[in-house]
Amino acid sequence: MLYDFEVYQGSITEKGTDSIGVGGDVVIRMISGLPSGKNYLIFADNFFTSLPLVERLQQRQIQFIGTVRPNRLKGLDLKSEKQLKKEGRGSCDSKVELNSNVFALRWYDNRAVNIVSTYKGVEPRKMVKRWDKKERKTVEVPCPDAIVEYNKFMGGIDLLDSLSALYKYRVRTERWYLRVFYHTVTMALVTSWLWYRRHCFLLNVKHVKLSVFQARVSTALIETKRPVGRPSSSPLPGPPARKVCKRKSPVDDVRKDGIDHLPDWAVKRDRCQHCNAHAHKL
């Protein structure tokens, strides 16, 4: 479920604060509303993850698990991908950064996966199913606990994007803010449906599909009758609305012919019957 989001506007460095990189600064801004000392658990991919970010989160007692790029593991000498490949599928190597007490792990599956964590470690290992191309069958591979935890919860963003793309509003416009607005409405609708589905699960009631839920919400918003205009400050009804007699405007050739138009004296407001402009009394 969506908690918060931020529209990408390029590299933003807040004044008066120490930057920890573009990705790390995004995470710090996104969790600014979370209370400290509650042991929240954050998952992130290798674009956002860095050791300074994990250290900053530890200061607020927020746990973290995320994939990390190899060049960001300075001071942690892990086995290379070639060495782990020789040891076989499922092999791993781990280290602990003593200054920050951050756990780093490199696990070899089809390729090397790098993880940093302050929440889980290697043990207990669990067996996961993988497809073996050589043997052409499914085999079991030992997987560290941190990898299992990451794979379990990291798919939330992908699921939200997938659900948002199913019944997306087809808006063809070059105005970027309209696209942001409709995407925000779509994410709000999907998040509402997820809350509704959880509520039905707790009550042991069958939930409707997302398409039906979206149609019902749209119908409810369209059929809702609301008063138009500013609400009256007095409980008494106001005077009846004045009927405006709309007059058909002449063609542009007459309105813009450059000839002085005579006022229509039958009309109290003394408007020109051709261009609907105020006439000056002489």
C-alpha positions as CSV (number, residue, x, y, z in Angstrom):
1,M,0.0,0.0,0.0
2,L,1.2,3.5,-0.8
3,Y,2.4,5.5,2.1
4,D,4.0,8.5,0.4
5,F,5.5,9.4,-3.0
6,E,7.6,12.1,-4.5
7,V,7.7,13.4,-8.1
8,Y,11.3,13.2,-9.5
9,Q,12.7,16.7,-10.1
10,G,16.3,15.9,-10.5
11,S,19.1,16.2,-7.9
12,I,17.8,18.1,-4.8
13,T,20.1,19.0,-1.9
14,E,18.5,20.6,1.1
15,K,20.3,23.5,2.5
16,G,21.9,23.1,6.0
17,T,22.0,19.3,5.7
18,D,24.7,16.8,4.8
19,S,23.9,15.1,1.5
20,I,24.4,11.3,1.3
21,G,23.7,11.1,-2.4
22,V,20.7,11.5,-4.6
23,G,19.2,8.1,-3.7
24,G,19.9,8.4,0.0
25,D,18.5,11.9,0.2
26,V,15.2,10.7,-1.4
27,V,14.9,8.0,1.3
28,I,15.6,10.5,4.1
29,R,12.9,12.8,2.8
30,M,10.4,10.0,2.3
31,I,10.7,8.7,5.9
32,S,10.8,12.2,7.5
33,G,7.2,11.6,8.7
34,L,8.0,8.3,10.5
35,P,8.6,8.5,14.2
36,S,12.1,7.4,15.5
37,G,12.7,4.5,17.8
38,K,9.9,2.3,16.5
39,N,12.0,-0.2,14.6
40,Y,10.4,0.4,11.2
41,L,11.9,-1.7,8.4
42,I,12.8,-0.1,5.1
43,F,13.5,-2.0,1.9
44,A,15.2,-0.3,-1.1
45,D,17.0,-1.3,-4.3
46,N,20.6,-0.6,-5.3
47,F,19.8,2.9,-6.6
48,F,19.0,4.2,-3.1
49,T,21.2,2.0,-0.9
50,S,24.5,3.1,0.5
51,L,26.4,2.7,3.8
52,P,25.9,6.4,4.8
53,L,22.2,5.9,4.4
54,V,22.1,2.8,6.6
55,E,24.2,4.6,9.3
56,R,21.7,7.6,9.1
57,L,18.8,5.2,9.6
58,Q,20.5,3.5,12.5
59,Q,20.6,6.8,14.3
60,R,16.8,6.9,14.2
61,Q,16.5,3.2,15.1
62,I,15.1,2.3,11.7
63,Q,16.0,-1.1,10.3
64,F,17.1,-1.6,6.7
65,I,17.5,-4.3,4.0
66,G,18.5,-3.5,0.5
67,T,20.5,-4.5,-2.5
68,V,23.7,-2.4,-3.1
69,R,26.1,-1.8,-5.8
70,P,29.6,-3.4,-5.4
71,N,31.4,0.0,-5.6
72,R,29.5,1.2,-2.5
73,L,30.9,-1.5,-0.2
74,K,34.1,0.2,0.7
75,G,36.0,-1.4,3.4
76,L,34.2,-4.8,3.1
77,D,36.3,-7.3,1.3
78,L,33.9,-9.9,0.0
79,K,34.6,-12.8,-2.3
80,S,34.4,-12.0,-6.0
81,E,31.7,-13.3,-8.2
82,K,34.1,-15.7,-10.0
83,Q,35.1,-17.3,-6.7
84,L,31.5,-17.8,-5.6
85,K,30.6,-19.2,-9.1
86,K,33.3,-21.9,-8.6
87,E,31.9,-22.8,-5.2
88,G,28.5,-23.4,-6.8
89,R,25.0,-22.0,-6.9
90,G,23.8,-20.9,-3.4
91,S,27.3,-20.0,-2.1
92,C,27.7,-16.8,-0.2
93,D,30.2,-14.6,1.7
94,S,29.4,-12.1,4.4
95,K,31.1,-9.4,6.5
96,V,30.2,-7.0,9.2
97,E,31.3,-3.3,9.1
98,L,32.6,-2.8,12.7
99,N,32.2,1.0,12.9
100,S,28.5,1.0,11.9
101,N,27.7,-2.6,12.7
102,V,26.2,-3.1,9.2
103,F,25.9,-6.6,7.8
104,A,27.0,-7.1,4.1
105,L,26.3,-10.2,2.1
106,R,27.2,-11.5,-1.4
107,W,25.1,-14.5,-2.6
108,Y,25.5,-16.2,-5.9
109,D,22.4,-17.4,-7.7
110,N,22.4,-16.9,-11.5
111,R,24.7,-14.0,-10.7
112,A,26.0,-12.3,-7.6
113,V,23.5,-10.4,-5.4
114,N,24.8,-7.9,-2.9
115,I,22.8,-7.1,0.2
116,V,23.3,-4.8,3.2
117,S,21.1,-5.3,6.3
118,T,20.7,-4.3,9.9
119,Y,17.8,-6.6,10.4
120,K,18.6,-10.1,9.0
121,G,21.7,-12.2,8.4
122,V,22.7,-15.4,6.7
123,E,21.1,-17.9,9.2
124,P,18.8,-19.6,9.1
125,R,19.1,-20.5,5.5
126,K,16.1,-21.6,3.6
127,M,15.8,-23.7,0.4
128,V,14.4,-21.9,-2.6
129,K,13.4,-23.4,-5.9
130,R,15.3,-22.4,-9.0
131,W,15.4,-23.6,-12.6
132,D,18.6,-25.4,-13.7
133,K,19.3,-25.0,-17.5
134,K,21.8,-27.8,-17.6
135,E,19.7,-30.4,-15.9
136,R,16.5,-28.9,-17.2
137,K,14.6,-29.3,-14.0
138,T,13.8,-27.4,-10.8
139,V,16.4,-27.7,-8.1
140,E,16.6,-26.4,-4.5
141,V,19.2,-23.8,-3.7
142,P,20.2,-22.6,-0.1
143,C,19.3,-19.0,0.3
144,P,20.3,-16.6,3.2
145,D,17.6,-15.3,5.5
146,A,18.2,-11.7,4.4
147,I,17.7,-12.5,0.8
148,V,14.4,-14.3,1.6
149,E,13.2,-11.4,3.6
150,Y,14.1,-8.9,0.8
151,N,12.3,-11.0,-1.9
152,K,9.3,-11.3,0.3
153,F,8.6,-7.6,0.7
154,M,10.4,-5.8,-2.1
155,G,7.7,-6.7,-4.7
156,G,5.2,-4.2,-3.2
157,I,6.2,-1.4,-5.5
158,D,6.0,-3.6,-8.6
159,L,2.6,-4.8,-7.5
160,L,1.4,-1.2,-7.1
161,D,2.7,-0.2,-10.5
162,S,1.1,-3.3,-12.1
163,L,-2.3,-2.6,-10.5
164,S,-2.1,1.1,-11.5
165,A,-1.5,0.2,-15.1
166,L,-4.5,-2.1,-15.5
167,Y,-7.2,0.5,-15.7
168,K,-5.3,3.7,-16.1
169,Y,-7.0,6.9,-17.3
170,R,-6.1,7.4,-20.9
171,V,-5.2,11.1,-21.0
172,R,-3.5,12.4,-24.1
173,T,-2.1,15.7,-23.2
174,E,1.3,17.5,-23.3
175,R,0.6,19.2,-19.9
176,W,2.7,17.2,-17.5
177,Y,0.8,18.3,-14.4
178,L,-2.4,16.6,-15.7
179,R,-0.5,13.3,-16.1
180,V,0.7,13.6,-12.5
181,F,-2.8,14.5,-11.3
182,Y,-4.4,11.5,-12.9
183,H,-1.6,9.2,-11.9
184,T,-2.1,10.3,-8.3
185,V,-5.9,9.6,-8.6
186,T,-5.1,6.1,-9.9
187,M,-2.7,5.3,-7.1
188,A,-5.2,6.6,-4.5
189,L,-7.9,4.3,-6.0
190,V,-5.6,1.3,-6.0
191,T,-4.6,1.9,-2.4
192,S,-8.3,2.2,-1.4
193,W,-9.0,-1.1,-3.1
194,L,-6.2,-2.8,-1.3
195,W,-7.5,-1.5,2.0
196,Y,-11.0,-2.6,1.0
197,R,-9.7,-6.1,0.1
198,R,-7.9,-6.4,3.5
199,H,-11.1,-5.4,5.2
200,C,-13.1,-8.0,3.4
201,F,-10.4,-10.6,4.3
202,L,-10.8,-9.8,8.0
203,L,-14.6,-10.1,7.7
204,N,-14.3,-13.3,5.6
205,V,-16.3,-11.6,2.8
206,K,-15.6,-12.0,-0.9
207,H,-14.2,-8.8,-2.4
208,V,-15.0,-7.4,-5.9
209,K,-12.4,-7.0,-8.6
210,L,-10.5,-3.8,-9.1
211,S,-12.4,-2.9,-12.3
212,V,-15.8,-3.2,-10.5
213,F,-14.5,-1.2,-7.5
214,Q,-13.3,1.5,-9.8
215,A,-16.6,1.6,-11.7
216,R,-18.5,1.9,-8.4
217,V,-16.4,4.7,-7.2
218,S,-16.7,6.6,-10.5
219,T,-20.5,6.2,-10.4
220,A,-20.8,7.4,-6.9
221,L,-18.8,10.5,-7.6
222,I,-20.8,11.3,-10.8
223,E,-24.2,10.8,-9.2
224,T,-23.4,12.8,-6.1
225,K,-25.5,16.0,-6.2
226,R,-23.8,18.9,-4.5
227,P,-25.0,22.6,-4.3
228,V,-23.3,24.8,-6.8
229,G,-21.9,28.2,-5.7
230,R,-21.0,29.7,-2.4
231,P,-23.2,28.5,0.5
232,S,-25.5,31.2,2.0
233,S,-24.6,32.7,5.4
234,S,-28.3,33.1,6.3
235,P,-30.8,30.3,6.6
236,L,-33.5,32.2,4.7
237,P,-33.7,31.5,1.0
238,G,-32.4,34.2,-1.2
239,P,-34.2,36.0,-4.1
240,P,-35.0,33.9,-7.1
241,A,-32.3,33.7,-9.7
242,R,-32.5,36.3,-12.4
243,K,-33.2,34.9,-15.9
244,V,-30.5,36.0,-18.4
245,C,-31.7,36.3,-21.9
246,K,-28.8,35.2,-24.1
247,R,-28.7,36.9,-27.4
248,K,-27.0,35.3,-30.4
249,S,-23.9,37.1,-31.3
250,P,-23.6,38.2,-34.9
251,V,-20.9,37.0,-37.2
252,D,-17.4,38.4,-36.9
253,D,-17.7,40.2,-40.2
254,V,-20.4,42.4,-38.7
255,R,-18.9,42.7,-35.2
256,K,-15.5,43.8,-36.6
257,D,-16.5,45.8,-39.6
258,G,-15.1,49.0,-38.1
259,I,-18.5,50.9,-38.5
260,D,-20.0,52.7,-35.5
261,H,-22.9,50.7,-34.2
262,L,-26.0,52.5,-33.0
263,P,-27.2,51.6,-29.5
264,D,-30.3,49.6,-29.1
265,W,-32.4,52.0,-27.0
266,A,-35.0,49.3,-26.3
267,V,-32.5,47.7,-23.9
268,K,-32.2,49.4,-20.6
269,R,-28.5,48.8,-20.3
270,D,-27.9,50.5,-23.7
271,R,-25.8,47.8,-25.3
272,C,-25.0,47.5,-28.9
273,Q,-27.1,44.9,-30.6
274,H,-24.3,43.8,-32.8
275,C,-21.1,43.6,-30.7
276,N,-22.8,43.6,-27.3
277,A,-20.6,46.5,-26.1
278,H,-21.7,49.4,-23.9
279,A,-23.0,52.4,-25.9
280,H,-22.2,55.9,-24.8
281,K,-25.1,58.3,-24.4
282,L,-24.5,61.7,-25.9
